[in-house]
Amino acid sequence: MNERMERRIPTVVVIDRENLNERVAGVAQDHEAKVNVTRFTSVLEVVGETGPSSAAGLVCSVGAAGPFLQDLLRWTDREHDSRIPAAVVGSDSDESAIKTVLGRDHVRWIDAGQVEAGLAEWLPLALEVHDLRMFRAQHDALATQIREARMRLFFGEVESYEPPEGPPCGPPLPTTIEEIQPLRDARANYERGLIRAAIRECGSLKDASAALGISYTSLWRRLR
């Protein structure tokens, strides 16, 4: 069995020639979030062969991006489950940059006059996406281990099995900002998935209700 995955400290890439990286670090500190802030002075340093392969988030000033802003945003616009949340800092006069950002759901425009406020809204979301992706990787790894163990039990290769530690293998976790839903809806979806898993594993409503710690009547009502 693989060892339980440890939480990796997320890295936020900052492209700027002034003190934008310090402002990002300051916002992270205000939120008591452990973040590695890596500063670059040009887009080519990031998208080049020696640049970072990925990041939990990216912050870039329009001035530092210059004519390469569109290339940078293409670098962040990957597959849906690995897209990099990004923030572009600029002013109303940067019309070309604003047009480049428009239509990209994973990119937020931050007014240069309200950087701290904009980062305070954007950074927690970017870090939440990072954590959810990490939890999903752990979720999928544990689910794979359990499926393999069930097959070994079925064919008599092992006599007993102790499930690995970690979160329950319920419904898939969201991995992008777009997939995050209201907490009430997420809780309801998770509860339904957990109930279905309990019924599937226990084989009866009575045993499932006991495993879930609720009455048979309560379980039946939740299934209606």
GUKE-905668 format. One record per residue (C-alpha): residue number from 1; residue in three letters; x, y, z. Coordinates in steps of 0.05 Angstrom, whole numbers, padded with zeros to 5 digits, m for minus. Layout:
- NUM, ALA, X, Y, Z
...
This chain:
- 1, MET, 00000, 00000, 00000
- 2, ASN, 00023, 00070, m00014
- 3, GLU, 00036, 00115, 00045
- 4, ARG, m00016, 00167, 00059
- 5, MET, m00005, 00229, 00017
- 6, GLU, 00020, 00290, 00054
- 7, ARG, m00004, 00359, 00039
- 8, ARG, 00044, 00394, m00008
- 9, ILE, 00056, 00468, 00003
- 10, PRO, 00026, 00502, m00058
- 11, THR, 00069, 00547, m00103
- 12, VAL, 00043, 00612, m00132
- 13, VAL, 00082, 00638, m00191
- 14, VAL, 00087, 00714, m00195
- 15, ILE, 00110, 00752, m00257
- 16, ASP, 00127, 00824, m00241
- 17, ARG, 00185, 00873, m00239
- 18, GLU, 00165, 00908, m00175
- 19, ASN, 00138, 00882, m00108
- 20, LEU, 00077, 00842, m00130
- 21, ASN, 00107, 00779, m00101
- 22, GLU, 00112, 00812, m00032
- 23, ARG, 00039, 00833, m00036
- 24, VAL, 00018, 00761, m00053
- 25, ALA, 00060, 00735, 00005
- 26, GLY, 00028, 00788, 00051
- 27, VAL, m00043, 00766, 00032
- 28, ALA, m00024, 00693, 00043
- 29, GLN, 00003, 00711, 00112
- 30, ASP, m00061, 00749, 00129
- 31, HIS, m00100, 00685, 00112
- 32, GLU, m00050, 00642, 00151
- 33, ALA, m00037, 00602, 00088
- 34, LYS, 00029, 00567, 00076
- 35, VAL, 00049, 00586, 00006
- 36, ASN, 00113, 00586, m00034
- 37, VAL, 00115, 00650, m00075
- 38, THR, 00163, 00644, m00134
- 39, ARG, 00179, 00708, m00171
- 40, PHE, 00198, 00716, m00245
- 41, THR, 00210, 00780, m00284
- 42, SER, 00186, 00757, m00353
- 43, VAL, 00136, 00710, m00385
- 44, LEU, 00191, 00674, m00423
- 45, GLU, 00222, 00651, m00358
- 46, VAL, 00158, 00615, m00341
- 47, VAL, 00136, 00585, m00408
- 48, GLY, 00207, 00567, m00428
- 49, GLU, 00237, 00497, m00422
- 50, THR, 00269, 00513, m00355
- 51, GLY, 00206, 00544, m00325
- 52, PRO, 00160, 00511, m00274
- 53, SER, 00119, 00452, m00299
- 54, SER, 00058, 00475, m00261
- 55, ALA, 00034, 00516, m00202
- 56, ALA, m00024, 00524, m00154
- 57, GLY, m00036, 00594, m00181
- 58, LEU, m00006, 00649, m00223
- 59, VAL, m00006, 00724, m00214
- 60, CYS, 00020, 00770, m00268
- 61, SER, 00022, 00845, m00279
- 62, VAL, 00004, 00871, m00348
- 63, GLY, 00069, 00910, m00351
- 64, ALA, 00113, 00849, m00338
- 65, ALA, 00074, 00806, m00388
- 66, GLY, 00080, 00856, m00445
- 67, PRO, 00062, 00825, m00512
- 68, PHE, 00066, 00754, m00484
- 69, LEU, 00004, 00755, m00440
- 70, GLN, m00036, 00711, m00487
- 71, ASP, 00021, 00660, m00490
- 72, LEU, 00023, 00660, m00414
- 73, LEU, m00052, 00648, m00408
- 74, ARG, m00047, 00591, m00458
- 75, TRP, 00005, 00561, m00410
- 76, THR, m00047, 00563, m00354
- 77, ASP, m00105, 00538, m00398
- 78, ARG, m00091, 00464, m00395
- 79, GLU, m00135, 00403, m00387
- 80, HIS, m00196, 00418, m00344
- 81, ASP, m00169, 00382, m00283
- 82, SER, m00100, 00415, m00286
- 83, ARG, m00118, 00485, m00307
- 84, ILE, m00080, 00538, m00267
- 85, PRO, m00121, 00592, m00232
- 86, ALA, m00092, 00659, m00253
- 87, ALA, m00098, 00732, m00236
- 88, VAL, m00077, 00790, m00281
- 89, VAL, m00064, 00858, m00250
- 90, GLY, m00075, 00919, m00293
- 91, SER, m00113, 00983, m00302
- 92, ASP, m00173, 01005, m00344
- 93, SER, m00126, 01033, m00397
- 94, ASP, m00099, 00963, m00412
- 95, GLU, m00154, 00948, m00462
- 96, SER, m00115, 00896, m00501
- 97, ALA, m00100, 00857, m00437
- 98, ILE, m00172, 00861, m00415
- 99, LYS, m00195, 00831, m00481
- 100, THR, m00144, 00775, m00473
- 101, VAL, m00171, 00758, m00404
- 102, LEU, m00245, 00760, m00424
- 103, GLY, m00275, 00691, m00436
- 104, ARG, m00225, 00654, m00393
- 105, ASP, m00263, 00630, m00332
- 106, HIS, m00200, 00610, m00294
- 107, VAL, m00170, 00680, m00300
- 108, ARG, m00189, 00739, m00256
- 109, TRP, m00176, 00812, m00272
- 110, ILE, m00151, 00852, m00213
- 111, ASP, m00151, 00928, m00215
- 112, ALA, m00082, 00957, m00202
- 113, GLY, m00112, 01005, m00151
- 114, GLN, m00143, 00949, m00110
- 115, VAL, m00090, 00894, m00112
- 116, GLU, m00095, 00871, m00039
- 117, ALA, m00171, 00867, m00041
- 118, GLY, m00169, 00829, m00107
- 119, LEU, m00116, 00781, m00084
- 120, ALA, m00154, 00769, m00018
- 121, GLU, m00213, 00744, m00059
- 122, TRP, m00173, 00705, m00111
- 123, LEU, m00119, 00670, m00069
- 124, PRO, m00165, 00629, m00023
- 125, LEU, m00201, 00601, m00084
- 126, ALA, m00136, 00583, m00119
- 127, LEU, m00111, 00548, m00056
- 128, GLU, m00177, 00512, m00047
- 129, VAL, m00172, 00484, m00118
- 130, HIS, m00101, 00461, m00101
- 131, ASP, m00125, 00425, m00038
- 132, LEU, m00184, 00393, m00074
- 133, ARG, m00140, 00366, m00129
- 134, MET, m00093, 00336, m00077
- 135, PHE, m00151, 00304, m00040
- 136, ARG, m00179, 00277, m00105
- 137, ALA, m00112, 00245, m00122
- 138, GLN, m00113, 00213, m00053
- 139, HIS, m00186, 00194, m00062
- 140, ASP, m00172, 00160, m00129
- 141, ALA, m00110, 00124, m00103
- 142, LEU, m00148, 00095, m00044
- 143, ALA, m00206, 00074, m00088
- 144, THR, m00158, 00037, m00134
- 145, GLN, m00126, 00001, m00075
- 146, ILE, m00194, m00020, m00049
- 147, ARG, m00217, m00046, m00118
- 148, GLU, m00153, m00086, m00125
- 149, ALA, m00161, m00115, m00055
- 150, ARG, m00233, m00136, m00069
- 151, MET, m00210, m00174, m00131
- 152, ARG, m00156, m00209, m00090
- 153, LEU, m00207, m00227, m00037
- 154, PHE, m00255, m00253, m00090
- 155, PHE, m00202, m00298, m00121
- 156, GLY, m00178, m00322, m00053
- 157, GLU, m00109, m00291, m00058
- 158, VAL, m00117, m00260, 00011
- 159, GLU, m00160, m00280, 00070
- 160, SER, m00171, m00212, 00102
- 161, TYR, m00162, m00139, 00085
- 162, GLU, m00154, m00076, 00125
- 163, PRO, m00177, m00014, 00087
- 164, PRO, m00124, 00041, 00080
- 165, GLU, m00130, 00105, 00121
- 166, GLY, m00158, 00165, 00087
- 167, PRO, m00222, 00198, 00064
- 168, PRO, m00282, 00154, 00045
- 169, CYS, m00286, 00136, m00029
- 170, GLY, m00350, 00173, m00041
- 171, PRO, m00368, 00218, m00100
- 172, PRO, m00312, 00251, m00141
- 173, LEU, m00285, 00316, m00113
- 174, PRO, m00285, 00381, m00153
- 175, THR, m00217, 00403, m00179
- 176, THR, m00231, 00470, m00211
- 177, ILE, m00263, 00536, m00191
- 178, GLU, m00320, 00523, m00240
- 179, GLU, m00337, 00456, m00206
- 180, ILE, m00342, 00486, m00136
- 181, GLN, m00415, 00490, m00116
- 182, PRO, m00453, 00518, m00056
- 183, LEU, m00435, 00482, 00008
- 184, ARG, m00507, 00459, 00019
- 185, ASP, m00510, 00426, m00050
- 186, ALA, m00441, 00395, m00041
- 187, ARG, m00460, 00367, 00027
- 188, ALA, m00524, 00338, m00001
- 189, ASN, m00487, 00305, m00060
- 190, TYR, m00435, 00277, m00013
- 191, GLU, m00488, 00249, 00033
- 192, ARG, m00524, 00215, m00025
- 193, GLY, m00459, 00184, m00049
- 194, LEU, m00441, 00159, 00021
- 195, ILE, m00511, 00129, 00030
- 196, ARG, m00506, 00093, m00037
- 197, ALA, m00437, 00066, m00019
- 198, ALA, m00463, 00042, 00049
- 199, ILE, m00522, 00006, 00018
- 200, ARG, m00477, m00025, m00035
- 201, GLU, m00427, m00050, 00016
- 202, CYS, m00476, m00072, 00070
- 203, GLY, m00527, m00103, 00024
- 204, SER, m00589, m00081, 00063
- 205, LEU, m00620, m00016, 00088
- 206, LYS, m00620, m00041, 00159
- 207, ASP, m00545, m00056, 00160
- 208, ALA, m00530, 00008, 00121
- 209, SER, m00569, 00051, 00171
- 210, ALA, m00529, 00019, 00228
- 211, ALA, m00464, 00033, 00193
- 212, LEU, m00484, 00105, 00180
- 213, GLY, m00506, 00115, 00252
- 214, ILE, m00578, 00135, 00234
- 215, SER, m00645, 00101, 00242
- 216, TYR, m00676, 00058, 00188
- 217, THR, m00733, 00109, 00181
- 218, SER, m00684, 00167, 00171
- 219, LEU, m00646, 00128, 00118
- 220, TRP, m00711, 00110, 00082
- 221, ARG, m00733, 00184, 00082
- 222, ARG, m00666, 00205, 00053
- 223, LEU, m00675, 00156, m00004
- 224, ARG, m00743, 00184, m00025
